[in-house]
Amino acid sequence: MLKYFLLTIFLLLNAFIYSQDFRISIDDKNGEPLILGYCPVSEMNDSVFSNSWSAEYNNYQPDFDTIDKLEGKLDQIIITIVFRSTCSDSREQLPRLFKILNELNYDLNSITLIGVDREKKGLSNEAEGLEIEFVPTIIFYKDGSEIGRIVETPAESLEKDLLKIVQSF
């Protein structure tokens, strides 16, 4: 009896640990795969998305002078990104941001990624209260408070906009 109880607990824990908080749907407008909900960064390297994301990541040339100025300034910064996987701005900006963050040794797994549809809705209410008008929206937090955001495309560049955000606090 105990053996079956332990097996049941083990199976339930595995189901809980490996349950997905996202799903891949189809964009009604263009028929492309669409990520909805909380998504692990590793999903961006999945075969469905790897071609467009990898190409942008590999081709992007970061501004290393600005990256040097960012060194050590992201240690206590938490990042939430609301994006649409079929959006050209999301496909351009997210791989670039990940490359910058990799250069800074930022833990990409600590990023909260929320995939939304054209109405800015995920699987449930993941983006509710974040005041999302355009995607991608990259929100930066320090000590639990929002310190800035980059909406759709950077004003100057991802590196320079990020530096302005972290220097302002």
Order of alpha helices (4+ residues) and beta strands (2+ residues): alpha-beta-beta-alpha-alpha-beta-alpha-beta-beta-beta-alpha
